[in-house]
């Protein structure tokens, strides 16, 4: 009967609800005789035992996703030029609604095409190959959302003491209440999803895989380890987190006129988002933090302008 008595000691509390401990990878420093990479991520759980592990998304997949996005963006801009009755390069004269419509179409179409194309290349569902891990995001939602909000308010507080240009490109989207409501919806629901899929879903693993491949010793033992695992080394994870975060900050640079203190803060924000993605092995978890971060920005603007009724208060 003693084996039916539960353990009286409560389990240790964790910051995040994770997978069972047995499924988590263990970091073991290599000995002097080992030439394989030290590993961080476990093999994809749905890989058949006899099948060689997949290293996805690799750099080719990331470049393909960027090519799809770039092509759709060009098409959207050509359509935008036609609707705007202007010439390429004259975007300042185009309505913010048209600009947002073109960008929203680009994001949505790219995500839909990726969802259709990459499962055929990966031989597994898109959400599995990209490691979206929705259950982890849902289990930790009540912890992830406050993280995004606190991070946003912290960045806003620091930004308030930074000298900004009198006018930045983002100001063009805060001229009328309807424009602000549209960019609010775009910035909370669509932009975080696309950016997390791009940076934490495609670019982060792609850079890490490329790093490990380039640093792999050209020996039979190292190649055998490479072909028998899909894990990532610690140096690769660090390198990729830094490189993808630099690109993340640069992508948003134009919005803040490349004010370097703000770019540094965006770089740090990206590192934190990448940490969440690694910690929970979930792109949707970092998306939830990103969306909460953006929502706090718009919430601040909403109250500062009396419900978007007095947008002149945001004029620099």
Buried (B, 14 or more C-beta within 10 A) or exposed (E): EEEEEEEEEEEEEEEBEBBEEEEEEEEEEEEEEBBBBBBBBBBBEEBEEEEEBBBBBBBEBBBBBBEBBEBBBEBBBEBBBEEBEBEEEEBEEBBBBBBBBBBBBBBBBBBEBBBEBBBEBBEBEBBBBBBBBBBBBBBBBEBBBEBBBEBBBBBBEBBEEEEBEEEBEBBBBBBBBEBBEBBBBBBBEBBBBBBBBBBBBBBBBBBBBBBBBEEBBEEEEBBEBBEEBBBBBBBBBEBBBBBBBBBBBEBBBEBBBBBEBBBEBBBBBBBBBBEBBBBBBBBBBBBBBBBBBBBBBBBEBBEEBEEBEEBEEBEE
